[in-house]
Amino acid sequence: MSAAIRVLVADDQAIVRDGLVTVLDLLDDIEVVGEAADGEEACRLVAELAPDVVLMDLRMPVLDGAAATARIVSEHPTTAVLVLTTFADDASIMGALRAGARGYLTKDAGRAEVAAAVRSVATGQTTLAAAVGARLLDSVDRSTPGLETSALSARFPTLTAREAEVLELVGEGLSNPEIAARLFVSVATVKTHINAIFAKLAVRDRAQAIALVRS
């Protein structure tokens, strides 16, 4: 039997920490090894306890979650940070991801989603709440000028810039998780784009899409 995933919970609200610890302790493959009430304490406990995952709030005293994430990622690269916060604005999302967070969930996530995200980031994958992925998608579609003029965008004008980018990666033979990691979005977001691509281009499956790209 594989070792349990060691998790540190960092949140300045005791009731939130208690709730997360209670939920995670019910899972056979996850072990809560510590709790922190601020970012500075989280950094100290990571150094002491070497957890696999830190479940990190963003708005905390002494040292905020983004700054704590950056320090942890720099000093303890084997520890993955999964943000769990109330905030889903562009600045919070991008600040956390630039700091090195492997995942980003909002506090309306259910226990199954939190558990799945912990398992995902512990294996080196990226996981984002659907709403977070959608905000990132909108931001990239609005702000990345190179995408609009890509060759696939010109060949398939019904596709959005992001759909053309996803199609290009499909054409390279990448799997959905690989595309998600490349574009820093969730696998669910990639699936949504691929379904839209198939419908717009009237292809039935991935093989047809690849053939179309390479034709």
Stockholm file with secondary structure:
# STOCKHOLM 1.0

chainA/1-215         MSAAIRVLVADDQAIVRDGLVTVLDLLDDIEVVGEAADGEEACRLVAELAPDVVLMDLRMPVLDGAAATARIVSEHPTTAVLVLTTFADDASIMGALRAGARGYLTKDAGRAEVAAAVRSVATGQTTLAAAVGARLLDSVDRSTPGLETSALSARFPTLTAREAEVLELVGEGLSNPEIAARLFVSVATVKTHINAIFAKLAVRDRAQAIALVRS
#=GR chainA/1-215 SS CCCCEEEEEECSCHHHHHHHHHHHHTCTTEEEEEEESSHHHHHHHHHHHCCSEEEECSSCSSSCHHHHHHHHHHHCTTSEEEEEESCCSHHHHHHHHHHTCSEEEETTCCHHHHHHHHHHHHTTCCEECHHHHHHHHHHHHHHCHHHHTCHHHHHCTTSCHHHHHHHHHHHTTCCHHHHHHHHTSCHHHHHHHHHHHHHHHTCCSHHHHHHHHHC
#=GC SS_cons         CCCCEEEEEECSCHHHHHHHHHHHHTCTTEEEEEEESSHHHHHHHHHHHCCSEEEECSSCSSSCHHHHHHHHHHHCTTSEEEEEESCCSHHHHHHHHHHTCSEEEETTCCHHHHHHHHHHHHTTCCEECHHHHHHHHHHHHHHCHHHHTCHHHHHCTTSCHHHHHHHHHHHTTCCHHHHHHHHTSCHHHHHHHHHHHHHHHTCCSHHHHHHHHHC
//
